[in-house]
Amino acid sequence: MDSAAIFLILCINAALGFFQERKAEADVRALQSLSTPSCRVLRDGVEQVIPGRGVVPGDVVLLESGDRVPADLRLFETNGLQVDESMLTGESFAASKHTAPLSEDVGDADKANVAFSGTFVGSGRGSGVVTATGAGTALGKINALVQGPAGKSPLQLLTHSLERRIGLIVLGAVVFIFVAGLVLGNDMSTMFRTAVGLAVATIPESLPIVLTVALSLGVSRMARRNAIVRTLPAVETLGSTNVIGSDKTGTLTENRLTVERIWTTAGTLDISARDDDGDGGGADPPLVRAVLRAGALTNEATVSAEDEDLEYSGDAVDAAMAKTAFARAAVSEAERTSEPLAHQPYEPHLRYSQTVRQDSGGSRTLFVKGSPEAVLAAAVDMAGPEGTLPLDEARIHAANEQMGRDGLRVIATGSRMLSGDEALPVPLPPPSGLTFLGMEGMTDPPRAGVAAAVEQCGRAGIKVMMVTGDHPVTAMAIAGRLGLPADKPALTGTEMTGLDDLLLAARLEQASVAARVSPVEKLRIVHALQGAGKVVAVTGDGVNDAPALKAAAIGVAMGKSGTDVAREAADIVLTDDNFVTIVHAVEEGRVTFAAIRKTTFFLLSTGAAALVAVTLSVFAETPLLFLPVQMLWMNVVTNGVQDIALAFEPGEGDELSRPPRPPSEGLLSRTLWFRAGITGAWMALAVILSFIVALHTGSSETHARTLALTMFVMLSFFQVFSSRAENKSLFQLGLLANKPLLYTSLAALALHWAVMNWPVSAGLLELTPLTVREWLMCTAVGSTVLIIVEAEKAVRRWSHRNDASTT
């Protein structure tokens, strides 16, 4: 029967873990969709459409807007080709491609003559020769870094260490008691049964199921806060994290370009996210409206969502400028999408686009947008509040450089009224005679609430690092807006090549930003931090993040914008793609670990009490303190389901105001080990003394054992309530805050009383009913363990306050 019960517990434990992890897998499972369904290739001079998996080295692949690149291509022809490589590099802006040769030591992020497998063509056209497919591509090399088994979580390491220690201690104690009992004259059969019963009563065999229940509860709480946990140990791991290495694009930022600043000769206008989406654009000065109109009227963005708040797709710069101009009422959507008289799209080698529009009065205007240098070269004057002003190139260059230092991508605009007889050849001639209108500065803005979340992490003792493939200037600008320390320059991939692991770890202690790093370098950063004893969590959404996600103690992927590869490599998936959710998950992780720690304390203190009490009874040469069947019953009543109910204990409210648990600290803190020692010793002493006193006052062995067993039950009843908080007083906690614990503990007492008073069960367990006076005595003595713990907590709190005031 004992074997069957233990086997059942293990089966329930395995089933709970299996079910929870399968449920999480179902929530995030997706097809690996990075292989291209089909693509266009030239074979034998004939254009063919073939499956992406059929592409081989040497094929010529034809690319156009909207295509997914099927393999790594060396480009030999491009026409305004821009490729979204954010999944590989973390770069917010689309990469402009050309065909010019580059040096061999250029990193993947700067290979402008290569189109990488799995990336998307944003605009333009191109042709390239396949140089690598499958595992040989940059994507395939990243995939190879993801392979291999995941390491054990900190909680798994702690519990395995504790299990070994408990096993050795209990084995040694049981053997010692068995031998000592034989030496003192007890028969072998009795001592063997006693040893087995003591092992069952002492070993916390319910600890695995308690861990699973606590972690499963954490999974459920995290799911309600938009975090899907794929592996149970990840719940606690996030709570013990002391470094979060976060990707920038799509995690800390919104992964969409937004116009944030407009410069004109009248001054600089900062546009908040609220203003960008609002309807207060009518208040903009005429110069600002002119800049916005020019940017929106030479524009190829298309509307992707027909609602009040229009969303635009296409080139990221065009989409940002069109959205801002419409939101601020500088241009209507009908006006923007009307057919122009002439249009020349943006060409990377020209660095501008131009469009001729005709208004209702018949006047024709040339609008130009592009790099400040290109527009300035075609300008003859600049717009002022009262009319045109002489062109001041130094002033414009200074404003452009300032916005660049702030991490903004700068696009300038200009315009010129055309004369009635001016021809519009195809293609349009280079612009000239422009009035320089102003500049728009845009960036991928931080997500709402991220700065506050970073501040919360600092209070919780967690260092947040930005680890991105983006440009250092852009990364540092965003870091400053998020409140990350910006006094040290960003660590770059180029700098990392000259650092060994020790120097890299020292540099990471100082830096808060690592920029222009490749997937391999991200992985090296994780390993360097782990080598320095850090518990590292990594967040990301791209394929380039997958190796670091897999290697970190916990990987956190984005559910909406993240790639399938990133989600499969991660332990936790955020359904709202919000860094703020990580802070909530950290809080839940700490609540979960605290519940595990409290339960472990309860199980170890009561197990130690049973071990010490039986050991003392053997050496006191008294009759056996407990019969083997009574020890099994005691294990059911004192632990039973109360230990599982203790896992439901809610947080104490200070989870994010204290530092992470030190890596050197075990499953129990030194405070709890000390508390387990003094309470376990007191409980054992109270039980053995009640047994000896009962025998000396003439009670039968059956009555004395019943009294000692009930004493142990009452001590455990109060001990489980004293376990509810490590530092707070029990009286500061609501009695009904953990209803499962209250109900199961009272039910255990009622069950014990019923078993003692029902003749059938009392006969099987060799128990006898106790008087009301004896019950009151057991309750009074049992409550002393609560008094001891409360006194110890009070002394510790007083000591901490005294130390703080002295400091």
C-alpha positions, 0 to 999 in steps of 0.5 A, a space after each residue: 500500500 505504501 509503495 502504491 501511494 508513493 508511485 501514485 504521487 510520482 505519477 500525478 507529479 509527472 502528469 501535472 508537469 507533462 500536461 502543463 508543458 503540453 498546454 504551453 506548447 499548444 499555445 505557442 506552436 507554429 510551423 517553421 515558416 522561414 522556408 520560402 514556399 516558392 521563388 522566381 529563378 532564371 535557369 537556361 535563360 528561362 524564368 521559372 517559378 520553383 519551390 524554395 527548397 529546390 534552389 541550388 548554388 548557382 541559380 539566379 534568383 529574381 527578387 521584387 517587393 514582398 518576396 522572401 529571399 530563398 537563399 543567400 544571394 550575391 547581388 549583381 543587379 539592383 533597382 532601389 532594392 531595400 531588404 528588411 533584415 531586422 530578424 537577422 541584424 536587429 536593425 530598425 531600418 530597411 537595408 539598401 542593397 547595391 552590387 559593389 564589391 566589399 572587403 572580406 572582413 565586413 560583418 553580415 549586418 554591413 554586407 550591402 551586396 548580399 541578400 540573406 535567406 529568410 529576409 523580406 524585400 521591402 521595395 525595389 527589385 534585384 537579381 542575385 546568384 545563390 551562394 549558399 542554401 540550407 545549413 550553409 546560409 547565415 540563417 542556417 549557421 544561426 540555427 546550428 547555434 540553437 541546437 543541443 540540450 538546454 542546461 538545468 535551471 537554478 531551481 533544478 540545480 538547487 533541488 537536486 543538491 538538496 535531494 542528495 543531502 537529504 538522502 545521505 542524512 536520512 540514510 545515515 540516520 536510519 542506519 544508525 538508529 537501526 544498529 543502535 536499536 539492535 545494540 540496545 536489545 530491540 529485535 531486528 524485525 521491529 527495528 527494520 520496520 521502524 527504520 523504514 517507517 522513519 525514512 518514509 516519515 522523514 523524507 519529503 517525498 511530496 516535495 516534487 509534487 509541491 514544486 510542480 504545483 507551485 510552478 504550475 500556479 506560477 504558470 497560470 498567474 503569468 498567463 493572466 499577465 500575458 506571459 506563456 511559460 513553455 517549461 515549468 522551471 522557467 517560472 522560478 528562474 525568471 525570479 532569480 534573474 539578475 541580468 536581463 539582456 534585451 533586444 532593442 527592436 520590437 522589444 524595447 521599441 515599437 518596431 515601427 518608424 515614427 516621426 518625432 522631431 520637425 526642424 524648420 528655420 522657425 525652430 524645432 517641434 518635438 512630436 510626442 506619440 500622443 500627438 502623432 496619433 491625435 487630431 490636434 494637427 491643425 495647430 501646427 505652424 505653416 512651416 511645419 505643415 509645409 514640411 509634412 505636406 512635402 514628405 507625404 506628397 512624394 510618397 509611395 506608402 499604401 493604406 493597410 487598414 481602413 479605419 479612423 486611425 489609418 495604418 500604412 505599409 510599404 517603405 518604413 520612411 514613407 509610412 512614417 511620414 504619411 501617417 504623421 502628415 495625415 494625423 496632423 491634418 497637413 494633408 488628406 488621404 485623398 490628396 495624398 493618393 491622387 495621381 501625380 503629374 510626374 513621379 520619380 521613386 527613391 533611388 539609393 544612389 540618388 538619395 532622393 525622390 521627387 513628385 510633381 503635383 497640381 492643385 485645384 487652381 492649376 498650379 504645379 509644384 515639385 516636391 522633393 524629399 531625401 537626405 539633407 545633403 541631396 536636398 541641400 545641393 538642389 536648394 537655392 534658398 530656405 523657407 522662413 516664417 515671413 517668406 524665403 531666406 538666404 540659404 544657410 548651409 551651416 545652420 542646416 548641417 548643425 541641425 542635421 548633426 544634432 538630430 543624428 547624435 540623438 539617434 534620429 534618421 533625418 529626411 529633408 524636404 524641399 519644393 519649387 513652383 513650376 512655371 506654366 510652360 516647364 516640361 515634365 520629361 520622363 524621367 524627371 531631371 535632377 531637382 534644382 532651384 528648390 526652397 529648403 523647407 525643413 527636416 523630419 527626424 524619425 526613430 523607432 520609439 520606446 514602448 510605453 511603460 518600458 522606461 518605468 519597467 527598467 526603473 523597477 528592474 533597478 529597484 529589484 536589483 536587476 541590471 538591464 542591458 540592451 543587446 542589439 545589432 543596431 547602430 551604436 548611435 541609435 542604440 545609445 539614444 534609445 538607451 538614454 530615453 529608457 533610463 539606462 546608464 549612458 556614461 559609458 560608450 556602447 560595446 560593439 562587435 568590433 571591440 569584442 574581437 580584441 577582448 578575451 573572456 575576462 576582459 569582456 566580462 569586466 567591460 560588460 560590468 560597465 556597459 549598458 548597451 552592446 550594439 552592432 553585435 552578430 548572433 555569435 557575439 550575442 551568444 558570447 555575451 551571454 556566456 561571459 555573463 554566466 561565467 561571471 556568476 550571473 543568472 541571465 535572461 535574454 529577450 528577443 524576437 528575431 532569428 538573430 536572437 535565437 542562439 542567445 535565447 537558447 543559451 541563457 538561463 531563461 529565454 523570453 521571446 515575443 509572441 506577436 512580432 517574434 519569429 517561429 525560431 525565436 519562440 521555439 528557442 525560448 522558455 517564455 513567450 510574451 503574448 503582448 510583445 511588451 518588456 513591461 510584462 517581463 517585470 510582472 513575470 519576474 514578480 510572479 517568479 519571485 512569488 513562486 520561489 518564495 512559496 517553494 521555499 516556505 513549503 520546503 522549510 515546513 517539510 524539512 523542519 517537521 521531518 527533522 523533528 520526527 527524526 530527532 524524536 525517534 532517535 532520542 526515544 531509542 537512546 532513552 531506552 523507552 518503548 518505541 515512540 511510534 509504531 511504523 504504521 503510526 509514522 506513516 499516518 503521521 506523515 499523512 496528517 502532518 504533511 498530507 495536502 497542507 504542504 501542497 496548499 502552502 504552495 498557494 500562498 500569495 506574495 508578500 508585496 515586497 517582491 520587487 523591492 528586494 535584490 535577487 536571491 544570491 546564486 550561492 544561496 540554496 533552496 533555503 536561506 540561512 535564516 530558514 535553516 536556522 529557524 528549521 533547526 530551532 523549531 525542529 529541535 523544539 518539536 522533537 523535544 516536546 514530543 519525546 517529553 510528552 511521551 516520557 511524562 505520559 509513561 511515568 504518570 502511569 499511562 499505557 504505551 498506547 495512550 502515551 503514543 497517542 498523546 505524543 502523536 497528537 502533540 506532533 500533529 498540533 505542533 505541525 499545525 502551527 508550524 505550517 502557519 508560521 511558514 507562511 512568511 519568511 520575514 513578516 509576522 503571521 499576524 500581518 497576513 490575512 487569515 483567509 489569504 490562503 484559504 486552501 491552507 486553512 481548510 486543509 489544516 483544519 480538515 487534517 485535525 478533524 481527520 485525526 480526531 475521527 481516526 482516534 475515536 472510530 474503533 476500527 481505525 483506532 484499532 488498526 493504528 493502535 490509537 485511543 481517544 484523548 480527553 478534552 484536557 489532553 487536547 487543550 494541552 497539546 494545542 497549548 504546547 503546539 502553539 509554542 512553535 508559533 511563538 518561537 518563530 514570531 519571536 525570532 522574526 521580531 528580533 531579526 526585524 529589530 536587528 535590521 532596523 537597528 543596523 539601518 539606523 546606525 548606517 
